[in-house]
Structure formats: structure tokens, C-alpha cells
Amino acid sequence: MSYGVTSSGFVKKTLAQIQSETEQDYFEQFGEEFVLDPRQPAGQEKAILDERISLLWDLAQAVYSFLNVEQSEGASLENLVALNGISRLPATKSKLTVTVSGGVGLTVPAGMEVQKIDNADIVFVNPTEEIIDGSGQIDLVFEGKESGPDIYVEASNIELVVPVAGITGVDNAEAAIAGTNIETDAELKARRKISIQNENSPSDQGIRAALLAEVENVTSAQVISNRTDSTVDGRPPHSFEAILEGGLDGDIAQVIYNNMPAGIKPYGDESVIITDTEGYDHEIGFSYVSDTAMDCQLTIGKNTDTNIGTLYPDDGDLQVKNALVDYFATFNPNQDVINTQAAAIVNSIPGITSLTVEFKKQSGGSYTEDNITITAKEQASLAFGDISIV
């Protein structure tokens, strides 16, 4: 068998193989009677050399892997993908829009903190100093103290950590937007693969790849074309629509303009004018994914008899709600709410003897056990306070 760099990649010798080979070398050099007992000096010397040779093979593999994205990890992976103009997405902080009430002209200080009413460990901080205008209220975007998705608060569930003179109240009309963890090696490799497969391509996938690779803070992107002569799902004939999460309007429009095919209209709910090098204006349309808040109603049969089986936990309702909230946190745009999948999540809690799961969109409709369709412009979400259990 060949070792080192081969036609199928790098093949490393294991420590066991090295030990066997050096043993044979010793016997060929000094005879079969040569003593390699690990308790004797010769055996101990051989063990030290075997380990050092093994470390050299590890180093050789690491150097080879440095040139191979799929085998790289950590800082080595970041160095490689940088050659494609890509960097690892950092962890982001959760954001919470807070309505601050107080005297007109009052300064809301930077660093002012609010906390979740029922969990003082969840804290959001005002990042910049702002002044309350003539309405007596101001909406400010507070940030979680730490990065990651775990800093979360439902609508109308905050209070000041420490009273601030002149501030008469704080409220949040909507739940927090969860932050993200730092991009994993696997996620970074997948994003790079999309980028290089479609680089400089005016196709749907090419535009999507450019948006993901070139626009800061874009966490998801879809591009949907209408190549027909009729309007389809609101999209005009011969148009395409980019649908995104995150990113700034101007950055998104510029990347779409740089990568779109000639003569095809970029359509969407948002519109930005891009001026080309000849001074001509181009209207660039695109859309953002909207949060589609859900209500959930559960009817749960709870076992209270040890003769029947496992009891429903004292904190079972809390476990059910947390499990559903965590499940919905994994949702992507255009992902339908599948009733049986949600039921399986709930049934993971012990002691449930019967279960009915119903959902409805908060924007309208009635509770149903049917699946709920989520469009390309929507992302289903479920907050703790929007789950009721009977």
C-alpha cells in the first residue's frame, strides 16, 4: 500500500504501522534476538522515536489538508476560503425593539438595560444615546449582552433593570429577533461551495451565491425567476425576485445589479436606484423575508397514575413550550408548518396519553390540525407566550 500523497489523496501511516516497521528494521539490523522490551533502554528508545515519527506524519497530513478545503478546519479553513473572498460569519447578538416612554427631550442613556420580567438573566442593552422627541416615546433597538440565539424574550415581557430618572416605562411590541452562533466549519464550507459553483453566473443560483458571499449579514437568500409571458405569484413576466434575510438595502441592490442578466427586471417589495457608470439609473427590486408569527393550541392528556406508566412531569407544560420554541428556531424561509412533526416534538415529553396540536397564523385564520403553507417570503416563528395548553 502506498503512503503519503497518492492518487486518491493523502494516506497517513498510523502509529501501529510505524511501530511494526521500526521493529522489523531493528531485527534486520541487529538480529531477531535483539531485545525490544519496553522496560529496557532499547525498547524505550524505540518508543520515543516511533512517537516522533508519528508526529511528523501528523504534520505532513496537516500541511496537505491546509490545501484542501474539505479536510481543513478552524483557522486553516478560514485562510483557504479567504482566497474566494469569503470569511466566516461571526456570532450576532439578539435584537429587541424597545419602546421607551418618558419626558420630551429626555436623553435615553447608552448602556441602559432592560431584562425579561420572568428571567433576570436575560438582559438587553441600549447601544447608543438617543433623545425622546415630542411624542414622549422613542423606539430603540437594544442588543443582547452576549452573542448567540439563546438571548430571547417574548412580546410585552420586559422591565428596566435599574430605574432611570425620567423614564416612565419600557415595552416591546414584538418578540426579540434571535442572534446567531458563529458559523461552523461545515456551514462555511457549504457557503463557499455555493459561491464557487455559481461565481459570476447570471443564473438564479449565481445571483443567490453572490448575495450570500458578498453582502454582509445576509443569513439566507432565495432567487425565484418568472420566465413566462404572464404574471406568476405577483412577479411580472420575465423578472426575478431575490428574497433575503439580513443585509442593507444599498448593498443588496448593488450586488443584484452587478450579477443580474441583461434585460431582466429585478422585482420585489423593496426598491433601490443604482446609477451605472454612464449615469443611467436602474430600479433594483428585491424583498425581505417577513416573520410569520404563529399561535399554537395544544390539548394534552397528562398521565397522573403511576400504574399506567411514566407520569407527566410537574414542569411538563414548560418543557413542551420550550421544545416547540426551540423547534421553530430551526425553521427556514419557505418551510411549512407540518403538524405531525410538531406533534412528534411534543410527544418527546414523557407522560402524554393523548395529544391534539393546532396552529394558526396570527395574521388571520382559524386553528387547524392541517399543515400550514409558508411562502418563500415568510418564515414561521413561535414565541413562548403564543402557546396555550389545555
N, C-alpha and C positions, 0 to 999 in steps of 0.2 A: 504494500500500500504506500502511496506517495504522501508525503507530509510537506507542510509549508504552503506556498502559493501553487495551487493546482488549477486545472481547467474548470473545476467545479467550485472553486473558492479556496479559502484558507483552511487547511486541516492541521490542527494543533496536536502535538504529542501530549498524552496525559502523563501525570507523574508516575503511574504504574508502568507505562511503557518505557519511560526513561529509566526507572529502577531496574527493569528487566534487561534493557540493553547494556547499561553500565556493569551490571553483574556479569553478563557474558563477556564484556571487554576485559574485566578483571581476570576471569578464569582463563581467557585466551592468553593473556599477558603473563600471568603468574601460575597457571595450572589449576586444575579442578579442585586441588586440595586446599587452595587458598581460603583462609577463614574470613568470612564477611559477617560474622556475628555482630548484631548492632550493639552488643555490650562491649565489643572490642574496639580498639582505636581505628582499625582499618574500616570496619563496618560503620563506625560513627563518622569517619571522614567521608565515606561514600554517601551517606545520608545527607550530609551538608551540601556536597556537590550536586546531588540529584535535585535538591530543593532549588539551588541556584539556577540550574539548567531549566527547571520547570518555570521559574520566574522569567527567564529570557524568552521562553515560548509564549508566556502570557503577554509580555511586552510586544513581541512580534505580532501577535493577534490583535492587540490594541492598536498598533500602528496601521495594520491592514484595515481594521474596522473604521479607523478615522476617515478613510477614503470611501467608505461605504455607508450611505445614509441609513439603510435598513439595519445595519449592525451597530450603528453609533448610538450614543445616549448622552444625556447631560450636556455639558459644555462643548464636547466634541460635536454633537449633533447640531448645536446652535451655530458653531463655526462653519459647518458644512452648508446648512440651509441659508446662511448669510450670503453665500455665493449666488443664490437665486433671488436675493433681495427680500428675504423673509426673516423675521425674528419671532421668537417665542412670545405669545400673548401673555402679558402679566396678569396676576390676580387683580380683580377690581373690587371696589367696596360697594356694598349695597347703598342704594339711594332712596331717600324718603322726602317727598314734598310735604313741607310743614307750613300750615297757615298760622302765622304769628300775629296776635292781636295786641294792640297797645296804643299809647298816645301818639298823635300825629307828630312827625318829626323825630320820634324816639329812635335812637340807634340800637339795632339788634347786634350785639357784640359777636365778633368771631369767637368760636370756641364755646358758645352757649350749647348746652346739651339737653336732649330730651331722652327719656327712657320708656320702654314698654311698661304699661301700667302693671301687668301681672308678671313681669320678669325684669328686675332692675339690672340684670347683667347685660341686657340688650340696649345699647346706647348709640344714639346718632348725634353728630356734631355739626354745628353750623360752620362752614369753612371760611366765610368772608363776612366782613362787617357790612350791614345794609341799614337803610333808613326807612321807617314806616311812613307811607305817603298819606294823603288826605282821606283815604278810605278807612284808616285806622287798622288796616290789615296788610300783610305782605306775605306772598308765597315764596318760600326759600327751599332750596334743595339741600337737605342735610345728608351727611355721609356716615356710614357705619365706622366705628373706631378701627375695626380690623377688616382686612380684605377677605373675600370668600362669600359663599352663598348662605352661611348659617345665621347672619345677622338679619333677622326678618321680623316685621311687625304688621299686624292686620290693620285695616282702616279703623279710625277713631279709637286708638288704643295707646295714646302717648300722654306723657306729662313731663313737666320740667324736672330735671334732676335737682337743680337748686333754683329757688325763686330769683327772678331778675327784676329789679326795680323798674316799674312802668309797663312790664309785660303782663297783660291781663289773662292771656290764655294761649294755648297751642293746640292744634288739631291736625289730623291727617285724613283727608277725604278719601285717599286711596291707600292700599297696602304698599309696602316697600317694594322696590324693584331689586331683586336679589343680585348680589355680586357674583363673581365667578372665582374659581380657583385658578392658579397658574396653569397654563396649557401643558398637558402631559407630553411626554415624548411621542406616544402613539398619535395623539391629536396633531402634533406639529408635523410628523411625517405624513399624515393623511392630507393636511392642508398643503404641504409642499407638493405632494403628488398631483393634486388637483391643479395647482398652479403651473407646473412644468408641462403637464399633459395638454394644457389648453393655452399656453402662453402665446400672446399676440394673435389669437384666433378671434374673429368677429362672431363666432357662434355663441349660442346661449351659454354653453359651458365655459367658453373663453371669457365672456364678459363676467360671469359669476366668479371665475378664478381670479380675474383681475380685481374685482371688488373685495374679495376675501384677502388677497395678498397685499393690496396697495392702499386700502382705506383703513385708517386707524380706528380701532374699537368696533369694527363690524364683526358680529358674532355669528351671523347666518345670512345667507343670500340665496335667492332663487331668481332665475330669469325665465320668463314664460313668453313665448312668441305666438302671435296670431298671423299665420302666413296666408290666411284665406282672404277672399274679397268681401267678407261680411264682418260685422262686429261680433265678437265672441267674448262672453263674460265681461262686457264693458270695454274690452280692448278694441280699438279701431282696426280696420283692415291693414295688413302689412305693418304691424307695430310689434314692439316687445315691451314688457314691463319687468323692471328689476324690483324685487321686494326684499327689504333688508331689515335686520335688527342692528341698531347702533350706527355710528358714523355721523359725520356732519354733512349738511346739505351740499355745500360747495365742493367738498372733497369727493362725494359720491357722484355728483353731476360731472365733474371733470374726468373721472375715471371712465364713466359711461361714454362720454364724448370721445375720449381717446381710443376706445375699443369697439365702438359700435360700427356696424356695417353702413356703407353709404346708402342714402335714400330710404332708410327705415326709421320710422318715428319711435323715439323712446317715450313711452306713455306712463302715466301714473298720477297718483293723488297729489304729489309734490311737484313743483316746477321751479327750475333754476335756469337763468340765462347764462350761457357760456359764449364769450366772444372769441372768435378764432383769430389767427394771425393776420388775416386780411381785413379784420374789423367787422366781420359779419356776426350777427347774434344768432344763437341757436337755442331753442327752448328744449331743455332736457327734463323729461318727466321720469319719476320713479315713485315708489311707495314704501312706507314703513309698515312692518308687522304691527298690528294692534293687539293689545291684551284683551282676550275674550274671557271675562270673569264668569265662573260657573257657580251655581248653587248646587249643593248635594243634600239629599234627604235619605236617611238610612232607617230602615225598620229592622231591628236586630233582636232575635230571640237569644236570651242570655241564660246559660246554664247556671243554676244555683244549687244543684243537687249532686253531691259527690258520688252518689250511687249511679248516676247516668254517665259521668265522665269528668273531664277536666272542667273546673269552674271558670266562669268568665271573670277576669281579673277585676279587682276593685278600681283600678285605673284603666279599665278596658276602653272606655269611651275616649280617653285621652290618647291611648295607643292607636286606636282606629283613626282618629283625626290626624295624628302626626304621620301615620303611614300613608294616608291619602295625600296630605300636603307634600310629603317627600316624593311620592309617585308623580304628582303633577309637575313638580320642579324639574323632572326629566323630559318634559314634553318639548317638542319642536314645532315650528310653524307647520300648518297643514296636517297636523296629526289629530285624527278623530278621537273623540272620547268613546272608547269601547267599553260597554257596560260590564261584560264578563271579565275583562282584565281588571277593572276597578274592584269588582266583587272578589276576585282572587286575592287582591291586596288586603281587603278587609278580612277575608277568611283566614289569613295568616295569623290573626289574633286568636288565641285558644278560647274555648268555651262558647262558641257561637253555634246555636242549634238551628237557627233559620235566619235568612237574610234577604232583604229587598233593597236594591240600590237604584236610586233615581237621580237624574241630573236635569238641569235646565240652564240655559244661558240667562244671565242677569239682564241682558238687553231685551229679553222678551221670550214668550213661550211658556209652556207648562211642564211640570215634572214628567219625565218619561223614563221607562226602562229601556227604550230603544237607544241605539248608538246615536251620537250627535256629531254631525258633519262639521268639520272645521276647515275653512277655506285657506288658500295659500297666503292670504293677508291676515290670518288670525293665528293666535297661539293661545290655547286653552290654559287657564290658570285656576287654582282653587286655593282660597285662603282658609285658615283655621276657623275663623268666625263665620264662614259661609257653609259650614257643615252642621246639619241638625240630625240628632239621633233620637229615635223613638224607642 
